[in-house]
Each structure stands twice: as structure tokens, then as C-alpha cells.
Amino acid sequence: MIAKIGKGANMIGAISYNLLKVHEENGHVLLTNKIPEVLNDNYTTAFLNRYFEPYLLANNKTEKPVRHISLNPDPADKVSDEQFRNIAEQYMQEMGYGNQPYVVFKHTDIERTHIHIVTTCVQLNGAKIPDSYDHPRSMAVCRKLEQQYDLKPATEQYQSNSDRIFKSVDYTNIISTKV
């Protein structure tokens, strides 16, 4: 599973992007944390943003308080909605965002089903959640989740892809044909 952590300043943009997928029927809201659920996925950008605003207003010095995370299992992995919910909750807890408001969106717009998580790195008291070394920590959490949910390891996939893409080149043939 590959995780991509986007850091930005535009909460409305991150929410709108994901709700667009929902409205186009290429996604739905799987889970909310510290945000009330609504019937039939009838979430609006304004509704969701309302629950992030107090956190964002508590610290206006953090330049990029928005986190837009995507978790991408291998296309061959068949992950149920319940497993995606559990994966998202565990990922957020282990990354230090378990007590934050967040929304988990499931996307089905491309060949691999994946999830997006929108949250903030600012706590209600205004303190920023430390994000030093978050990419290596995220990779470690992903490896753990792969084992726990019997998902294809992303490290093996990358290695086999690089074996196919990169081949040694006999540069002497190239030079001698150009001369």
C-alpha cells in the first residue's frame, strides 16, 4: 500500500475535490471522526468545513495546516469497506491524527479502489501535531497494515517494476553507431 501525504492551506479545496467524486458517483464517504454523520452521504463542503474551522482558527501561524492523505492498495487487493474503515482509523491513530476531525472518502474513479483522508494538523488548543519524519513513519505504518490485512507489499511491487523498466545498456554500441 502506498500513502501520499499532501500538505496544504486550502481545506475547502480538499473537501470539494473529494465531494466532487461523491457527486459524480465515483466515491462515497466511508467514515467521519468528530464530525456527525448525515443520511445518504448528503455532505456539503460547508457542513464538513464547519467542523475543521475551530482547529484552523486556533493556529493561524501554521502555513499548511491541511492534510490530504491517500492510501492506495495494489489494484489486485480486494479491500472491503469495513477493512478500509479499520485501515484508515489505525493509520490515523498511528500517525498521531486519531483525535482530530477527519473524513475518509472511498474513490472508485480509477482501476484501483483507494481512500482519501482529509484532516488538519492543528489541534483544538492551537498546537501543531509534529510532522517531522512523517513520510518514513507513514511507510512503516503502511508496511504494518499490509501484513495485518494481507495486502500486497508495495516494496516488492516497486522492485519488480524497476527490474522490468531499467536494463543495462551497452553504450559502446550507441557510440559506435553515431560516429
LORO-766161 format. One record per atom (N, C-alpha, C): x, y, z; atom name; residue in one letter. Coordinates in steps of 0.05 Angstrom, whole numbers. Example, Ala and Ser with C-alpha at 12.3 -4.5 7.8 and 13.67 -1.06 7.14 Angstrom:
2
<east=264	north=-114	up=156	atome=N	residu=A>
<east=246	north=-90	up=156	atome=CA	residu=A>
<east=264	north=-66	up=156	atome=C	residu=A>
<east=257	north=-45	up=142	atome=N	residu=S>
<east=273	north=-21	up=143	atome=CA	residu=S>
<east=258	north=1	up=157	atome=C	residu=S>
This chain:
179
<east=17	north=-23	up=0	atome=N	residu=M>
<east=0	north=0	up=0	atome=CA	residu=M>
<east=18	north=25	up=0	atome=C	residu=M>
<east=11	north=43	up=-16	atome=N	residu=I>
<east=26	north=68	up=-18	atome=CA	residu=I>
<east=9	north=91	up=-6	atome=C	residu=I>
<east=22	north=107	up=10	atome=N	residu=A>
<east=9	north=130	up=22	atome=CA	residu=A>
<east=21	north=155	up=10	atome=C	residu=A>
<east=5	north=174	up=4	atome=N	residu=K>
<east=14	north=201	up=-5	atome=CA	residu=K>
<east=2	north=221	up=14	atome=C	residu=K>
<east=20	north=237	up=25	atome=N	residu=I>
<east=11	north=257	up=45	atome=CA	residu=I>
<east=14	north=285	up=32	atome=C	residu=I>
<east=-9	north=297	up=26	atome=N	residu=G>
<east=-9	north=324	up=16	atome=CA	residu=G>
<east=-12	north=344	up=38	atome=C	residu=G>
<east=4	north=365	up=37	atome=N	residu=K>
<east=3	north=386	up=58	atome=CA	residu=K>
<east=-5	north=412	up=44	atome=C	residu=K>
<east=-25	north=425	up=53	atome=N	residu=G>
<east=-34	north=450	up=40	atome=CA	residu=G>
<east=-48	north=469	up=60	atome=C	residu=G>
<east=-59	north=490	up=48	atome=N	residu=A>
<east=-72	north=510	up=64	atome=CA	residu=A>
<east=-102	north=512	up=58	atome=C	residu=A>
<east=-111	north=497	up=38	atome=N	residu=N>
<east=-139	north=501	up=28	atome=CA	residu=N>
<east=-157	north=478	up=36	atome=C	residu=N>
<east=-169	north=480	up=59	atome=N	residu=M>
<east=-187	north=459	up=69	atome=CA	residu=M>
<east=-211	north=456	up=50	atome=C	residu=M>
<east=-223	north=478	up=42	atome=N	residu=I>
<east=-246	north=477	up=24	atome=CA	residu=I>
<east=-240	north=463	up=-2	atome=C	residu=I>
<east=-216	north=468	up=-13	atome=N	residu=G>
<east=-207	north=455	up=-37	atome=CA	residu=G>
<east=-205	north=425	up=-34	atome=C	residu=G>
<east=-193	north=416	up=-12	atome=N	residu=A>
<east=-190	north=387	up=-7	atome=CA	residu=A>
<east=-217	north=374	up=-3	atome=C	residu=A>
<east=-235	north=387	up=11	atome=N	residu=I>
<east=-262	north=375	up=15	atome=CA	residu=I>
<east=-277	north=375	up=-11	atome=C	residu=I>
<east=-276	north=397	up=-26	atome=N	residu=S>
<east=-291	north=399	up=-51	atome=CA	residu=S>
<east=-282	north=378	up=-71	atome=C	residu=S>
<east=-256	north=374	up=-73	atome=N	residu=Y>
<east=-245	north=354	up=-92	atome=CA	residu=Y>
<east=-258	north=327	up=-86	atome=C	residu=Y>
<east=-259	north=319	up=-61	atome=N	residu=N>
<east=-269	north=293	up=-53	atome=CA	residu=N>
<east=-299	north=291	up=-56	atome=C	residu=N>
<east=-313	north=313	up=-50	atome=N	residu=L>
<east=-342	north=312	up=-53	atome=CA	residu=L>
<east=-350	north=312	up=-82	atome=C	residu=L>
<east=-333	north=323	up=-100	atome=N	residu=L>
<east=-339	north=322	up=-128	atome=CA	residu=L>
<east=-339	north=292	up=-137	atome=C	residu=L>
<east=-321	north=276	up=-127	atome=N	residu=K>
<east=-320	north=248	up=-134	atome=CA	residu=K>
<east=-346	north=234	up=-124	atome=C	residu=K>
<east=-355	north=242	up=-100	atome=N	residu=V>
<east=-380	north=231	up=-89	atome=CA	residu=V>
<east=-404	north=239	up=-107	atome=C	residu=V>
<east=-405	north=264	up=-115	atome=N	residu=H>
<east=-428	north=273	up=-131	atome=CA	residu=H>
<east=-427	north=261	up=-159	atome=C	residu=H>
<east=-403	north=255	up=-169	atome=N	residu=E>
<east=-401	north=241	up=-195	atome=CA	residu=E>
<east=-405	north=211	up=-193	atome=C	residu=E>
<east=-411	north=202	up=-169	atome=N	residu=E>
<east=-416	north=173	up=-163	atome=CA	residu=E>
<east=-390	north=157	up=-168	atome=C	residu=E>
<east=-367	north=169	up=-163	atome=N	residu=N>
<east=-342	north=155	up=-164	atome=CA	residu=N>
<east=-329	north=154	up=-136	atome=C	residu=N>
<east=-346	north=156	up=-116	atome=N	residu=G>
<east=-336	north=155	up=-89	atome=CA	residu=G>
<east=-359	north=159	up=-69	atome=C	residu=G>
<east=-352	north=153	up=-44	atome=N	residu=H>
<east=-371	north=159	up=-22	atome=CA	residu=H>
<east=-356	north=163	up=4	atome=C	residu=H>
<east=-370	north=175	up=23	atome=N	residu=V>
<east=-358	north=179	up=49	atome=CA	residu=V>
<east=-360	north=152	up=64	atome=C	residu=V>
<east=-336	north=142	up=73	atome=N	residu=L>
<east=-335	north=117	up=88	atome=CA	residu=L>
<east=-337	north=121	up=118	atome=C	residu=L>
<east=-325	north=143	up=127	atome=N	residu=L>
<east=-322	north=147	up=156	atome=CA	residu=L>
<east=-317	north=176	up=162	atome=C	residu=L>
<east=-328	north=184	up=185	atome=N	residu=T>
<east=-321	north=211	up=195	atome=CA	residu=T>
<east=-312	north=208	up=224	atome=C	residu=T>
<east=-295	north=225	up=233	atome=N	residu=N>
<east=-286	north=225	up=261	atome=CA	residu=N>
<east=-289	north=254	up=271	atome=C	residu=N>
<east=-304	north=256	up=293	atome=N	residu=K>
<east=-310	north=282	up=306	atome=CA	residu=K>
<east=-327	north=300	up=287	atome=C	residu=K>
<east=-341	north=287	up=269	atome=N	residu=I>
<east=-359	north=301	up=250	atome=CA	residu=I>
<east=-384	north=284	up=249	atome=C	residu=I>
<east=-408	north=296	up=254	atome=N	residu=P>
<east=-432	north=279	up=253	atome=CA	residu=P>
<east=-437	north=267	up=226	atome=C	residu=P>
<east=-448	north=243	up=226	atome=N	residu=E>
<east=-456	north=230	up=201	atome=CA	residu=E>
<east=-482	north=241	up=191	atome=C	residu=E>
<east=-486	north=242	up=165	atome=N	residu=V>
<east=-511	north=250	up=153	atome=CA	residu=V>
<east=-522	north=227	up=136	atome=C	residu=V>
<east=-548	north=229	up=131	atome=N	residu=L>
<east=-560	north=207	up=116	atome=CA	residu=L>
<east=-553	north=209	up=86	atome=C	residu=L>
<east=-550	north=186	up=73	atome=N	residu=N>
<east=-546	north=184	up=44	atome=CA	residu=N>
<east=-522	north=199	up=33	atome=C	residu=N>
<east=-501	north=202	up=49	atome=N	residu=D>
<east=-477	north=216	up=40	atome=CA	residu=D>
<east=-483	north=245	up=30	atome=C	residu=D>
<east=-503	north=258	up=42	atome=N	residu=N>
<east=-511	north=285	up=33	atome=CA	residu=N>
<east=-494	north=306	up=48	atome=C	residu=N>
<east=-468	north=302	up=46	atome=N	residu=Y>
<east=-449	north=321	up=58	atome=CA	residu=Y>
<east=-446	north=345	up=39	atome=C	residu=Y>
<east=-441	north=368	up=51	atome=N	residu=T>
<east=-434	north=391	up=35	atome=CA	residu=T>
<east=-406	north=401	up=44	atome=C	residu=T>
<east=-394	north=417	up=27	atome=N	residu=T>
<east=-368	north=428	up=34	atome=CA	residu=T>
<east=-371	north=446	up=59	atome=C	residu=T>
<east=-391	north=462	up=60	atome=N	residu=A>
<east=-396	north=480	up=83	atome=CA	residu=A>
<east=-400	north=464	up=108	atome=C	residu=A>
<east=-416	north=443	up=107	atome=N	residu=F>
<east=-421	north=426	up=131	atome=CA	residu=F>
<east=-395	north=415	up=142	atome=C	residu=F>
<east=-379	north=402	up=124	atome=N	residu=L>
<east=-354	north=390	up=134	atome=CA	residu=L>
<east=-334	north=411	up=143	atome=C	residu=L>
<east=-332	north=433	up=128	atome=N	residu=N>
<east=-312	north=453	up=136	atome=CA	residu=N>
<east=-318	north=465	up=163	atome=C	residu=N>
<east=-344	north=466	up=170	atome=N	residu=R>
<east=-352	north=477	up=196	atome=CA	residu=R>
<east=-338	north=463	up=220	atome=C	residu=R>
<east=-332	north=437	up=216	atome=N	residu=Y>
<east=-320	north=421	up=238	atome=CA	residu=Y>
<east=-290	north=424	up=239	atome=C	residu=Y>
<east=-278	north=434	up=217	atome=N	residu=F>
<east=-249	north=439	up=217	atome=CA	residu=F>
<east=-243	north=468	up=225	atome=C	residu=F>
<east=-261	north=486	up=221	atome=N	residu=E>
<east=-256	north=515	up=226	atome=CA	residu=E>
<east=-244	north=521	up=254	atome=C	residu=E>
<east=-256	north=510	up=276	atome=N	residu=P>
<east=-244	north=517	up=302	atome=CA	residu=P>
<east=-215	north=509	up=305	atome=C	residu=P>
<east=-207	north=487	up=292	atome=N	residu=Y>
<east=-180	north=478	up=293	atome=CA	residu=Y>
<east=-162	north=497	up=277	atome=C	residu=Y>
<east=-171	north=504	up=253	atome=N	residu=L>
<east=-156	north=522	up=236	atome=CA	residu=L>
<east=-153	north=550	up=248	atome=C	residu=L>
<east=-174	north=559	up=261	atome=N	residu=L>
<east=-173	north=586	up=274	atome=CA	residu=L>
<east=-156	north=586	up=299	atome=C	residu=L>
<east=-152	north=563	up=311	atome=N	residu=A>
<east=-136	north=562	up=336	atome=CA	residu=A>
<east=-107	north=567	up=331	atome=C	residu=A>
<east=-98	north=564	up=306	atome=N	residu=N>
<east=-70	north=568	up=300	atome=CA	residu=N>
<east=-69	north=578	up=271	atome=C	residu=N>
<east=-66	north=604	up=268	atome=N	residu=N>
<east=-64	north=615	up=241	atome=CA	residu=N>
<east=-35	north=620	up=232	atome=C	residu=N>
<east=-16	north=610	up=248	atome=N	residu=K>
<east=12	north=613	up=241	atome=CA	residu=K>
<east=23	north=589	up=225	atome=C	residu=K>
<east=9	north=567	up=226	atome=N	residu=T>
<east=17	north=544	up=211	atome=CA	residu=T>
<east=10	north=549	up=181	atome=C	residu=T>
<east=30	north=548	up=164	atome=N	residu=E>
<east=25	north=555	up=136	atome=CA	residu=E>
<east=9	north=534	up=121	atome=C	residu=E>
<east=13	north=509	up=128	atome=N	residu=K>
<east=-1	north=487	up=114	atome=CA	residu=K>
<east=-14	north=469	up=134	atome=C	residu=K>
<east=-37	north=477	up=144	atome=N	residu=P>
<east=-50	north=461	up=165	atome=CA	residu=P>
<east=-67	north=438	up=155	atome=C	residu=P>
<east=-71	north=436	up=129	atome=N	residu=V>
<east=-89	north=416	up=118	atome=CA	residu=V>
<east=-73	north=391	up=110	atome=C	residu=V>
<east=-83	north=368	up=116	atome=N	residu=R>
<east=-71	north=343	up=108	atome=CA	residu=R>
<east=-92	north=329	up=90	atome=C	residu=R>
<east=-82	north=321	up=66	atome=N	residu=H>
<east=-99	north=307	up=47	atome=CA	residu=H>
<east=-83	north=282	up=40	atome=C	residu=H>
<east=-90	north=260	up=52	atome=N	residu=I>
<east=-75	north=235	up=51	atome=CA	residu=I>
<east=-90	north=215	up=33	atome=C	residu=I>
<east=-76	north=201	up=15	atome=N	residu=S>
<east=-88	north=180	up=1	atome=CA	residu=S>
<east=-74	north=154	up=7	atome=C	residu=S>
<east=-89	north=133	up=12	atome=N	residu=L>
<east=-79	north=106	up=17	atome=CA	residu=L>
<east=-87	north=89	up=-6	atome=C	residu=L>
<east=-67	north=77	up=-19	atome=N	residu=N>
<east=-71	north=63	up=-45	atome=CA	residu=N>
<east=-61	north=35	up=-44	atome=C	residu=N>
<east=-79	north=16	up=-40	atome=N	residu=P>
<east=-71	north=-12	up=-41	atome=CA	residu=P>
<east=-65	north=-20	up=-70	atome=C	residu=P>
<east=-53	north=-43	up=-74	atome=N	residu=D>
<east=-48	north=-54	up=-100	atome=CA	residu=D>
<east=-75	north=-59	up=-114	atome=C	residu=D>
<east=-77	north=-55	up=-140	atome=N	residu=P>
<east=-102	north=-60	up=-154	atome=CA	residu=P>
<east=-113	north=-89	up=-151	atome=C	residu=P>
<east=-95	north=-108	up=-146	atome=N	residu=A>
<east=-103	north=-135	up=-142	atome=CA	residu=A>
<east=-115	north=-140	up=-114	atome=C	residu=A>
<east=-110	north=-123	up=-95	atome=N	residu=D>
<east=-120	north=-126	up=-68	atome=CA	residu=D>
<east=-150	north=-120	up=-68	atome=C	residu=D>
<east=-165	north=-137	up=-56	atome=N	residu=K>
<east=-194	north=-133	up=-53	atome=CA	residu=K>
<east=-199	north=-125	up=-24	atome=C	residu=K>
<east=-204	north=-99	up=-20	atome=N	residu=V>
<east=-208	north=-89	up=7	atome=CA	residu=V>
<east=-237	north=-81	up=11	atome=C	residu=V>
<east=-249	north=-91	up=31	atome=N	residu=S>
<east=-277	north=-85	up=36	atome=CA	residu=S>
<east=-279	north=-57	up=49	atome=C	residu=S>
<east=-304	north=-46	up=49	atome=N	residu=D>
<east=-308	north=-20	up=62	atome=CA	residu=D>
<east=-301	north=-21	up=92	atome=C	residu=D>
<east=-308	north=-43	up=105	atome=N	residu=E>
<east=-301	north=-46	up=133	atome=CA	residu=E>
<east=-271	north=-46	up=138	atome=C	residu=E>
<east=-257	north=-60	up=120	atome=N	residu=Q>
<east=-228	north=-61	up=122	atome=CA	residu=Q>
<east=-216	north=-33	up=117	atome=C	residu=Q>
<east=-226	north=-19	up=97	atome=N	residu=F>
<east=-217	north=8	up=92	atome=CA	residu=F>
<east=-222	north=26	up=116	atome=C	residu=F>
<east=-245	north=23	up=129	atome=N	residu=R>
<east=-250	north=39	up=153	atome=CA	residu=R>
<east=-230	north=33	up=175	atome=C	residu=R>
<east=-225	north=8	up=180	atome=N	residu=N>
<east=-206	north=0	up=200	atome=CA	residu=N>
<east=-177	north=9	up=193	atome=C	residu=N>
<east=-170	north=6	up=168	atome=N	residu=I>
<east=-144	north=15	up=159	atome=CA	residu=I>
<east=-141	north=45	up=164	atome=C	residu=I>
<east=-161	north=60	up=156	atome=N	residu=A>
<east=-160	north=90	up=160	atome=CA	residu=A>
<east=-158	north=97	up=189	atome=C	residu=A>
<east=-174	north=85	up=206	atome=N	residu=E>
<east=-173	north=91	up=235	atome=CA	residu=E>
<east=-145	north=85	up=246	atome=C	residu=E>
<east=-135	north=61	up=240	atome=N	residu=Q>
<east=-109	north=53	up=250	atome=CA	residu=Q>
<east=-87	north=71	up=240	atome=C	residu=Q>
<east=-88	north=77	up=214	atome=N	residu=Y>
<east=-68	north=95	up=202	atome=CA	residu=Y>
<east=-68	north=122	up=216	atome=C	residu=Y>
<east=-91	north=134	up=219	atome=N	residu=M>
<east=-93	north=160	up=232	atome=CA	residu=M>
<east=-84	north=159	up=261	atome=C	residu=M>
<east=-91	north=138	up=275	atome=N	residu=Q>
<east=-82	north=136	up=303	atome=CA	residu=Q>
<east=-52	north=134	up=305	atome=C	residu=Q>
<east=-40	north=117	up=288	atome=N	residu=E>
<east=-11	north=113	up=290	atome=CA	residu=E>
<east=5	north=137	up=279	atome=C	residu=E>
<east=-7	north=153	up=262	atome=N	residu=M>
<east=6	north=177	up=252	atome=CA	residu=M>
<east=2	north=201	up=271	atome=C	residu=M>
<east=-14	north=198	up=292	atome=N	residu=G>
<east=-18	north=220	up=311	atome=CA	residu=G>
<east=-42	north=237	up=306	atome=C	residu=G>
<east=-59	north=229	up=287	atome=N	residu=Y>
<east=-83	north=245	up=280	atome=CA	residu=Y>
<east=-109	north=232	up=290	atome=C	residu=Y>
<east=-107	north=212	up=307	atome=N	residu=G>
<east=-131	north=198	up=316	atome=CA	residu=G>
<east=-152	north=214	up=331	atome=C	residu=G>
<east=-143	north=236	up=343	atome=N	residu=N>
<east=-162	north=253	up=358	atome=CA	residu=N>
<east=-171	north=278	up=343	atome=C	residu=N>
<east=-163	north=279	up=317	atome=N	residu=Q>
<east=-170	north=301	up=300	atome=CA	residu=Q>
<east=-197	north=296	up=286	atome=C	residu=Q>
<east=-211	north=317	up=277	atome=N	residu=P>
<east=-233	north=312	up=259	atome=CA	residu=P>
<east=-221	north=303	up=232	atome=C	residu=P>
<east=-234	north=283	up=220	atome=N	residu=Y>
<east=-225	north=275	up=193	atome=CA	residu=Y>
<east=-248	north=261	up=179	atome=C	residu=Y>
<east=-246	north=262	up=152	atome=N	residu=V>
<east=-266	north=249	up=135	atome=CA	residu=V>
<east=-251	north=230	up=117	atome=C	residu=V>
<east=-261	north=205	up=114	atome=N	residu=V>
<east=-249	north=185	up=97	atome=CA	residu=V>
<east=-268	north=181	up=73	atome=C	residu=V>
<east=-257	north=186	up=49	atome=N	residu=F>
<east=-272	north=182	up=24	atome=CA	residu=F>
<east=-261	north=158	up=10	atome=C	residu=F>
<east=-279	north=141	up=-1	atome=N	residu=K>
<east=-270	north=119	up=-18	atome=CA	residu=K>
<east=-274	north=128	up=-47	atome=C	residu=K>
<east=-253	north=125	up=-63	atome=N	residu=H>
<east=-254	north=132	up=-91	atome=CA	residu=H>
<east=-253	north=107	up=-109	atome=C	residu=H>
<east=-270	north=107	up=-129	atome=N	residu=T>
<east=-271	north=85	up=-148	atome=CA	residu=T>
<east=-268	north=96	up=-177	atome=C	residu=T>
<east=-255	north=118	up=-180	atome=N	residu=D>
<east=-253	north=131	up=-206	atome=CA	residu=D>
<east=-230	north=121	up=-224	atome=C	residu=D>
<east=-212	north=105	up=-213	atome=N	residu=I>
<east=-191	north=93	up=-228	atome=CA	residu=I>
<east=-190	north=63	up=-223	atome=C	residu=I>
<east=-172	north=49	up=-236	atome=N	residu=E>
<east=-172	north=19	up=-234	atome=CA	residu=E>
<east=-168	north=9	up=-206	atome=C	residu=E>
<east=-154	north=23	up=-189	atome=N	residu=R>
<east=-151	north=14	up=-161	atome=CA	residu=R>
<east=-169	north=31	up=-142	atome=C	residu=R>
<east=-184	north=17	up=-127	atome=N	residu=T>
<east=-200	north=30	up=-107	atome=CA	residu=T>
<east=-181	north=39	up=-85	atome=C	residu=T>
<east=-185	north=64	up=-75	atome=N	residu=H>
<east=-167	north=75	up=-55	atome=CA	residu=H>
<east=-183	north=94	up=-38	atome=C	residu=H>
<east=-171	north=104	up=-17	atome=N	residu=I>
<east=-184	north=122	up=1	atome=CA	residu=I>
<east=-168	north=148	up=4	atome=C	residu=I>
<east=-183	north=169	up=9	atome=N	residu=H>
<east=-171	north=196	up=15	atome=CA	residu=H>
<east=-181	north=204	up=42	atome=C	residu=H>
<east=-163	north=215	up=58	atome=N	residu=I>
<east=-169	north=225	up=84	atome=CA	residu=I>
<east=-162	north=255	up=86	atome=C	residu=I>
<east=-182	north=270	up=94	atome=N	residu=V>
<east=-178	north=299	up=97	atome=CA	residu=V>
<east=-179	north=306	up=127	atome=C	residu=V>
<east=-158	north=320	up=136	atome=N	residu=T>
<east=-157	north=327	up=164	atome=CA	residu=T>
<east=-140	north=352	up=167	atome=C	residu=T>
<east=-134	north=359	up=192	atome=N	residu=T>
<east=-117	north=382	up=198	atome=CA	residu=T>
<east=-95	north=373	up=218	atome=C	residu=T>
<east=-72	north=387	up=217	atome=N	residu=C>
<east=-51	north=381	up=235	atome=CA	residu=C>
<east=-51	north=400	up=259	atome=C	residu=C>
<east=-71	north=416	up=261	atome=N	residu=V>
<east=-73	north=435	up=284	atome=CA	residu=V>
<east=-94	north=424	up=304	atome=C	residu=V>
<east=-85	north=422	up=329	atome=N	residu=Q>
<east=-103	north=413	up=350	atome=CA	residu=Q>
<east=-121	north=436	up=359	atome=C	residu=Q>
<east=-142	north=428	up=373	atome=N	residu=L>
<east=-162	north=448	up=382	atome=CA	residu=L>
<east=-149	north=469	up=401	atome=C	residu=L>
<east=-127	north=462	up=415	atome=N	residu=N>
<east=-114	north=481	up=432	atome=CA	residu=N>
<east=-94	north=499	up=417	atome=C	residu=N>
<east=-92	north=495	up=391	atome=N	residu=G>
<east=-74	north=511	up=374	atome=CA	residu=G>
<east=-47	north=499	up=369	atome=C	residu=G>
<east=-41	north=477	up=384	atome=N	residu=A>
<east=-14	north=464	up=380	atome=CA	residu=A>
<east=-15	north=449	up=353	atome=C	residu=A>
<east=8	north=450	up=340	atome=N	residu=K>
<east=11	north=435	up=315	atome=CA	residu=K>
<east=20	north=406	up=321	atome=C	residu=K>
<east=8	north=387	up=308	atome=N	residu=I>
<east=17	north=360	up=311	atome=CA	residu=I>
<east=44	north=357	up=296	atome=C	residu=I>
<east=64	north=347	up=310	atome=N	residu=P>
<east=90	north=345	up=297	atome=CA	residu=P>
<east=89	north=328	up=272	atome=C	residu=P>
<east=102	north=337	up=251	atome=N	residu=D>
<east=102	north=322	up=226	atome=CA	residu=D>
<east=130	north=316	up=216	atome=C	residu=D>
<east=150	north=318	up=234	atome=N	residu=S>
<east=177	north=311	up=226	atome=CA	residu=S>
<east=178	north=281	up=220	atome=C	residu=S>
<east=191	north=275	up=198	atome=N	residu=Y>
<east=195	north=247	up=190	atome=CA	residu=Y>
<east=168	north=233	up=186	atome=C	residu=Y>
<east=147	north=247	up=178	atome=N	residu=D>
<east=121	north=234	up=174	atome=CA	residu=D>
<east=121	north=215	up=150	atome=C	residu=D>
<east=137	north=220	up=130	atome=N	residu=H>
<east=138	north=201	up=107	atome=CA	residu=H>
<east=150	north=174	up=115	atome=C	residu=H>
<east=173	north=173	up=129	atome=N	residu=P>
<east=183	north=147	up=138	atome=CA	residu=P>
<east=164	north=133	up=158	atome=C	residu=P>
<east=152	north=149	up=175	atome=N	residu=R>
<east=132	north=137	up=194	atome=CA	residu=R>
<east=108	north=126	up=179	atome=C	residu=R>
<east=99	north=141	up=159	atome=N	residu=S>
<east=77	north=132	up=143	atome=CA	residu=S>
<east=83	north=106	up=129	atome=C	residu=S>
<east=107	north=104	up=118	atome=N	residu=M>
<east=115	north=79	up=104	atome=CA	residu=M>
<east=116	north=56	up=124	atome=C	residu=M>
<east=125	north=60	up=148	atome=N	residu=A>
<east=126	north=39	up=168	atome=CA	residu=A>
<east=97	north=30	up=175	atome=C	residu=A>
<east=79	north=49	up=178	atome=N	residu=V>
<east=51	north=43	up=184	atome=CA	residu=V>
<east=39	north=27	up=161	atome=C	residu=V>
<east=45	north=35	up=136	atome=N	residu=C>
<east=34	north=21	up=113	atome=CA	residu=C>
<east=45	north=-8	up=112	atome=C	residu=C>
<east=70	north=-13	up=118	atome=N	residu=R>
<east=81	north=-40	up=118	atome=CA	residu=R>
<east=67	north=-57	up=139	atome=C	residu=R>
<east=61	north=-45	up=162	atome=N	residu=K>
<east=47	north=-59	up=183	atome=CA	residu=K>
<east=19	north=-66	up=175	atome=C	residu=K>
<east=5	north=-47	up=162	atome=N	residu=L>
<east=-22	north=-51	up=153	atome=CA	residu=L>
<east=-23	north=-72	up=131	atome=C	residu=L>
<east=-3	north=-72	up=113	atome=N	residu=E>
<east=-2	north=-93	up=92	atome=CA	residu=E>
<east=-1	north=-121	up=104	atome=C	residu=E>
<east=15	north=-124	up=125	atome=N	residu=Q>
<east=17	north=-150	up=138	atome=CA	residu=Q>
<east=-10	north=-157	up=152	atome=C	residu=Q>
<east=-20	north=-138	up=167	atome=N	residu=Q>
<east=-44	north=-143	up=182	atome=CA	residu=Q>
<east=-68	north=-150	up=165	atome=C	residu=Q>
<east=-71	north=-137	up=142	atome=N	residu=Y>
<east=-94	north=-141	up=124	atome=CA	residu=Y>
<east=-88	north=-159	up=100	atome=C	residu=Y>
<east=-64	north=-171	up=100	atome=N	residu=D>
<east=-56	north=-189	up=78	atome=CA	residu=D>
<east=-57	north=-175	up=51	atome=C	residu=D>
<east=-45	north=-152	up=50	atome=N	residu=L>
<east=-44	north=-136	up=25	atome=CA	residu=L>
<east=-17	north=-141	up=12	atome=C	residu=L>
<east=-16	north=-137	up=-15	atome=N	residu=K>
<east=9	north=-139	up=-29	atome=CA	residu=K>
<east=29	north=-118	up=-19	atome=C	residu=K>
<east=53	north=-126	up=-12	atome=N	residu=P>
<east=72	north=-105	up=-4	atome=CA	residu=P>
<east=81	north=-87	up=-27	atome=C	residu=P>
<east=80	north=-61	up=-22	atome=N	residu=A>
<east=87	north=-42	up=-43	atome=CA	residu=A>
<east=117	north=-44	up=-50	atome=C	residu=A>
<east=133	north=-51	up=-30	atome=N	residu=T>
<east=162	north=-52	up=-35	atome=CA	residu=T>
<east=169	north=-73	up=-56	atome=C	residu=T>
<east=156	north=-96	up=-55	atome=N	residu=E>
<east=160	north=-117	up=-75	atome=CA	residu=E>
<east=151	north=-108	up=-103	atome=C	residu=E>
<east=129	north=-94	up=-104	atome=N	residu=Q>
<east=118	north=-85	up=-129	atome=CA	residu=Q>
<east=138	north=-66	up=-142	atome=C	residu=Q>
<east=148	north=-47	up=-127	atome=N	residu=Y>
<east=167	north=-28	up=-138	atome=CA	residu=Y>
<east=192	north=-42	up=-148	atome=C	residu=Y>
<east=202	north=-61	up=-133	atome=N	residu=Q>
<east=226	north=-75	up=-141	atome=CA	residu=Q>
<east=222	north=-90	up=-167	atome=C	residu=Q>
<east=200	north=-104	up=-169	atome=N	residu=S>
<east=195	north=-119	up=-194	atome=CA	residu=S>
<east=190	north=-100	up=-218	atome=C	residu=S>
<east=178	north=-77	up=-213	atome=N	residu=N>
<east=174	north=-58	up=-235	atome=CA	residu=N>
<east=201	north=-46	up=-244	atome=C	residu=N>
<east=218	north=-40	up=-225	atome=N	residu=S>
<east=244	north=-29	up=-233	atome=CA	residu=S>
<east=261	north=-49	up=-247	atome=C	residu=S>
<east=258	north=-74	up=-241	atome=N	residu=D>
<east=273	north=-95	up=-255	atome=CA	residu=D>
<east=264	north=-95	up=-284	atome=C	residu=D>
<east=239	north=-91	up=-290	atome=N	residu=R>
<east=229	north=-92	up=-317	atome=CA	residu=R>
<east=236	north=-66	up=-332	atome=C	residu=R>
<east=236	north=-44	up=-319	atome=N	residu=I>
<east=240	north=-18	up=-333	atome=CA	residu=I>
<east=269	north=-13	up=-339	atome=C	residu=I>
<east=286	north=-17	up=-319	atome=N	residu=F>
<east=315	north=-10	up=-322	atome=CA	residu=F>
<east=331	north=-34	up=-331	atome=C	residu=F>
<east=343	north=-32	up=-354	atome=N	residu=K>
<east=360	north=-53	up=-364	atome=CA	residu=K>
<east=387	north=-41	up=-371	atome=C	residu=K>
<east=408	north=-57	up=-367	atome=N	residu=S>
<east=434	north=-46	up=-373	atome=CA	residu=S>
<east=436	north=-41	up=-403	atome=C	residu=S>
<east=451	north=-20	up=-409	atome=N	residu=V>
<east=454	north=-11	up=-437	atome=CA	residu=V>
<east=484	north=-14	up=-444	atome=C	residu=V>
<east=489	north=-25	up=-468	atome=N	residu=D>
<east=516	north=-26	up=-478	atome=CA	residu=D>
<east=521	north=0	up=-493	atome=C	residu=D>
<east=533	north=19	up=-479	atome=N	residu=Y>
<east=537	north=46	up=-490	atome=CA	residu=Y>
<east=557	north=46	up=-513	atome=C	residu=Y>
<east=574	north=26	up=-515	atome=N	residu=T>
<east=594	north=25	up=-537	atome=CA	residu=T>
<east=580	north=21	up=-564	atome=C	residu=T>
<east=558	north=7	up=-564	atome=N	residu=N>
<east=542	north=4	up=-589	atome=CA	residu=N>
<east=530	north=30	up=-598	atome=C	residu=N>
<east=520	north=45	up=-578	atome=N	residu=I>
<east=508	north=70	up=-584	atome=CA	residu=I>
<east=528	north=90	up=-596	atome=C	residu=I>
<east=552	north=91	up=-583	atome=N	residu=I>
<east=572	north=110	up=-592	atome=CA	residu=I>
<east=583	north=102	up=-620	atome=C	residu=I>
<east=587	north=76	up=-624	atome=N	residu=S>
<east=599	north=68	up=-650	atome=CA	residu=S>
<east=579	north=72	up=-673	atome=C	residu=S>
<east=553	north=71	up=-668	atome=N	residu=T>
<east=534	north=75	up=-690	atome=CA	residu=T>
<east=530	north=104	up=-696	atome=C	residu=T>
<east=537	north=122	up=-678	atome=N	residu=K>
<east=533	north=151	up=-683	atome=CA	residu=K>
<east=558	north=163	up=-696	atome=C	residu=K>
<east=580	north=150	up=-695	atome=N	residu=V>
<east=605	north=161	up=-706	atome=CA	residu=V>
<east=608	north=156	up=-735	atome=C	residu=V>
